[in-house]
Amino acid sequence: MAVLQREYGRRALLQQIRLSGRIPRIELADKTGISRATVTTITAELLQSGLIEEVPRADGGDARRGRPRVDLKIRGAARLVAGVKISQHRLSLVLLDFEGSQLATLETDLPAPVLSPQQMAEAIRTAVARLAETAGRSVEEVSGVGVGIAGLVEAGDGFVHWSPSLTDRNVQFGAVLAAELGRPAFVDNDANLVAEAERLFGLGQSQSDFIVITIESGVGMGLVLGGELYRGSRGCGAEFGHTKVHLDGALCRCGQRGCLEAYVADYALLREAAIVPGADPTAEPAKRLEALLKAARSGEPAAKSIVDRAGRMFAMGLANLVNIFDPALIILAGEQMQFDHLYADTVLGAIRTSIVQVDKPPPEVVIHKWGDLMWARGAAAYALDQVSDLALAEMGDHAA
């Protein structure tokens, strides 16, 4: 068996076993198109390496032959991975075993909303150690750490062009983090990891083409086409929040003007909330945002103008996405999904009237009120994929 064929076979079979949960060898051959002889050879290698294990079939065995029938499944104890979601004020973490079972969670405050790359890496290292300790494990047992961060990220090498969470631009943050942790680190845009989590665990499991829009302190987007996450040629595509909706418009935190995010994100709304009569500029941001939306619902003119404009801009942006990609499903996720101003009937109606009209229903728009721990699970799933590849590479070219 040639080296490339063996590498492809190992990866394909491990992925199918993970997808199936538990599966007999004969079904592996049918589902992957790999010959039964090759399946037998490669699964023997995977068993020897400890990445998979045999388990008795639920229906027992062939009593006439006296041979118990077995399935193959991922061996949960083979590896541990951690997932980290970097938010504006805290870190949210999840620990998974190699099978994807959740072993522990942790949420911890950041010392400041914006940190240097080294300070952020140190905060993550401390949090991962605490997470492992919560599960009765040590940080040395963690094989890899996935991190979701807002901003422009090249996932291939963890290069962060810009992030609102970091003081510096153009940072090899993956390398900084790996050096601090002493183990592999995998960094991606947080919205991409939400899309991956939706594809693997959530509302996108039955869809090959869908879009996830995240609304938090900023606006993110994850795009799945043909069942695969789309990142673009530089690894930082699908930046919906930084598409332009107004020439020379409002200042965005990325430094440019007229970005969608500069009209829709919470910092954009709060920037103008001070003009609303009775606004309390000393209140916490969440309270100020809630007060703004309450004033808008009551008909206060200034508040209503701010919120209505955000809805119009958001509807225009989503309509443009539909016209370009024609997805089957759009998922709206994030902290602001607790408020309905961006998915009110008027906003959804504006989307429908702005898309190309054909004799088929428009894409379904659904709300998924993800918590940060679910975002962290997406980061952990990303790490699980990468650690799986590393584990297969460690097997080398030797057959069983």
N, C-alpha and C positions, 0 to 999 in steps of 0.2 A: 504494500500500500504506500503510495507516494506521500511525501511529507505534507504537501498542501491538501491532498485529499483527506489525510488523517486529521489535520487541523480543522478543516471544514466539517468533517464528520463528528468530531468531538463537540464542536460548538453547537452544531445543529441538534445533536442528540441531547446535550445538556439543556439546551433551551426548551426542547419539546418535553423533556421530563419535568422541568420546572413549570411549564405551562399546564401540563396535564395533572400535576399533583402526584399521581402514582399511575403507572402504566406498565403493562407487560411488554416484553421484548418484541413480540410479534406485531403489536400495534405500533411500536416505535418504527419498525420497518415500513409499515403501511403509511403512517402519517408523514414520514420524512422522505420516503422514496429511496432510502438507503437499503442495500441488500441485507438479508437476514444474517448472512455470514459476517458482514462488516459490523452490523449492529452487535453481534455476539462478541466480536473482537474488541470493539471500542468500549462497550459497556464493561467488559472485564477490566480494561485499563482504568475506567472511571471508578470502578469498585475498589481496585487495588490502591488508587490514589486517595480513597476516602471521601470523594466528592459526592458519591451516591451510595445507596444501600438497598438491599433486598428486604422486602416486607411481605408477610403472608397475604394472599388475596383474601378479600372479605368473604368470597364464596367458597373458601376452603380449597381443596385440591381434587385431583382425580383419584377417587378411592379405589378404583379398579387397578390402577397402576401403583397405588401407594406412594405417589410422588406429590408433595405439596406444591401447589402453584404459587408463584411469587410475582409481585410487582416490583418495579424499580421506582425509587423516589429520591429526591435530593436529601443528603444527609445534613440535617440542621446543624450538627455540632462541628461541621467541617470548617466554617469560618464565622466570624462576627463582623458586622459592618455598622457604622453609625451614620445617621443623617442629621444635618444641621440646617435650620432655616434662620437666616439673619434678618431680623426685623429692625424697626427703627429704634426700639428701646430694649430688646431682649433677644436671647437665643432660645430656640426651641429644638430639642434633640430627641431622636428615637434610636434605639438599639435593636437591630434585627439579627437573627441567626441566618445561616446560609439558605434555609428554606423560605425565608421571608417572614417568619413568625416574630411578632413584636415581643421583646424581652423587657424593655424598660423605656421610660420617657422622662424627660427633664425640661423644665423651663427656668431660665435664669436671666436676671437683668444684666444689661450691658452698662459699663461705667459711663458711657456717653453715646449719643446717637451716631456720631461720626468718630472713627478711630483710625490711627495709622495702620497700615497693613500688618506690622509686627504686633501692635497692641491687639488687633482683632485676632491674629493667630494665637496669641497667648490666651486670650479670653476663651477661644474655642478649645484649646488644649485643656485648660482647666475644667471646662464644662464636660468634655468627652471623658475625662478621668472620673468626674463625679457621676456621669451617666453609667459608666462601666461598674463603678463601685455599687451603685444602686441595684444592679443585677447580680452582685456578688462576683464580679469579674474584674480583671485588671485591664488597664489601657493597653498593655502589651499584647493582649489577646485580640484586639480589634485589628482586622486586616486592612481596613480602608475606611475613609471618611468622605462622605459626599456632602457638599455645601451648596445651598441655594442662596444667591445674593442678587439684589436688584442691580440693574445696570447693564452695560455692554460687555459681554463676556465671550471669549473664545474658549469653548468648552474643551477642545482638544488638548490644550496645554494649560488651562486654568488662567489664561491671561485676561486681566480685567482692564479694559480700556478706560472705563469710568464707572464708578458706583457712588450713589449718595451715602453709602455706609463707610467709605474710605476717604481719607484725606488726600491720597495721592492718585494720580492718573497713570495709566500705562504700567501696571504692576503685574509681575509674574506671581500672582497671589497663590496659585496652586503650589508653586515651588516654595514660597515662604511658609505656607501652612504645612507642607510635607516635612520641611526641615524642623519646624517647631514640634510637630507631632511625632516625628521619627517613624512615620509610616505613610503609605500613599494617600494623597488627598485629591479629590475630584471636584472641580468647581464649575458650576453652570449658572446661567440666569435662572432666578427662582421661578419665573412663570413657565419656563421650559420644563422644569421639574414638576410643577403642578400638572402640566399637560401629560407628562409621563405617568404620573400617579393616576390621572383620570383614565389613561389608556390601559394601565395595568390593573387598577383596583376599582375605578369609579365609573362615571357615566359614559365614558368613551369606549368601554370594552367591546361594544357591539358595532362600533363605527370605524370605518377606515379613514374618513376625512372629517375632522372637526377642529374647532378653534376654541381655545380657552382664553378669556380676557380676565385679568386679575386687577382689581381695584383696591388699592390700599393707600399708603402714603404716596405711591405713584401708580402708573398704569402699565401693566405688562401684558404680554401675549405669548401663548404657546400654540404652535401650529402643527397639526398632525396630518400628513398627506400620505395616502397609500399605506396607512398603518405605521408610518415611521415619523419620528420627530424631525421637523425641518429647521435647520439652523442657519442656512445660507453659506456662501462660499468662504466667508471670514469667520463663520461660527457665531455671528451675532446678528442674524437676520430676525425678521418678525418683530421689530421694535415699534409696535403699534402706538405706544404712548408718545413716541417722538416723530410720528407723522405730522405733517404741517396742516393745520386747519385755518390759519389766519396769517396772511403775509405781514411780517413785521409786527406780530401780535404780542401777547403777554409773554413775559420772561419765564422760561422753564428752568428748573434747577440744573439741567444739563448744560446751561449756558447759551442755548439758542432761544429764538423767539418763535411764537406761533405754534408750538407743539400742542397736541391734543391734551397731554398731561397738564399743561399750564392752565387749562380751563376745567378739568374734571377731577383731578386728584384732590385729596383733602387739604393739602397745603395751599392749593390754588383757591379753593373755596374760602379758607380761613384768611387768606391774604386780603380778601375783599369784605369779609364779615364785619370788620370794624365800622363800616359805614351804616350798618343796620342799627336803628334806634334801640337803645337798651342793651347793646352788646357789651359783654364783660371781657375786655382784653386780657385780664389776669387769670381767667378760668383755664382749666386744663383743655388741651385741644379737642378731646373727645366731647367735652361738655359744650364747648363753643360751636362745634359742628352740629351737635344735636339741637342747640338753640337756634342756629341758622335755619336748619331744615324745618323746625317747628314753626318759626316765624314765616317761612315761605308757605307752609301749608295753611297758615292762618290768613294769608293774603297780604302780608306786609310787603309793600312794593319793592323796596330795595332787595330784601332777601329773595323774593320771588323772581326778580330779574336775574340775580346771580345763579340761582338753582335752575331756572328755565334755560339759561344760556348753556349751562353745563349739559343739560339733557339734550339740547339741540346739537351741540358739538359731538356728543357721544353718539347720538343717532346717525349723524352724518358719517362719522368714522366707521361705525359698524356696517352701514349700508355700503360704503366703499369696499370693505372687506368681503362682503357677500358678493358684490359685483365682480371682484377679482377672483375669488377662490371658489365660490358656490359651494360652501360646506353643507353637510347634512345637519350639523348640530353646532350651536354656539353655546358655550358654558360660561356663565359669569360667576366669578369666584372672588373671595377676599373679604377683608374686614368691612368694607363699605356695603356689602350685601345685606348687612343688618338694617340698612336704610333702603328705601325703595325709589329714591328720586331718579336713579339711572335705569330702572326697569319698570317705571310706571307705564300705564297703558298708553299715555301720550308719546312716550319715548319709543316704545315698541311699535306703535302705529306709524311714527315718523320713519322708522327703519323700513317698514313694509312698503310705504309709498315711495321710497327713494331707491329701491332696488329694481333691477331689470325685471319686467313683468312677463312671465310665461305661464302656460296653462298647467302649472304644478305648484304645490304649496311652497311657501318660503321656508328657509331653514328654521328648525325648532330652536328657540332660545330658552334655556333653562338656568335656574339659579342654584348654585351649590355653595352653601355657606361653610366653606372650609375653615377649620381652625389651623393655627400655625403648626400644630403637631402633625396634621395631615400633610402640610407642605414639607415638613421634615421627613415624613415617610417617603415622599417623592424623591428627596435627596438621597435617602438610604437606598431606595430602589436603583437609583443611578449608580451608587457605589457598588451595589450588589452585582450589576452587570459588569462593571469594570473589574471588580475583584474576581469574578468568574473567569474573565479573560486572562487575568494574571495567573490564576490557578491552573488553567489549561496550558498556559505557556510554560509553567514550571514543570509540567509532565515531560517536556522534551519530545524527542522524536522516537523514543523507544516503545515498541509495542509490548503488550503484556506477554 
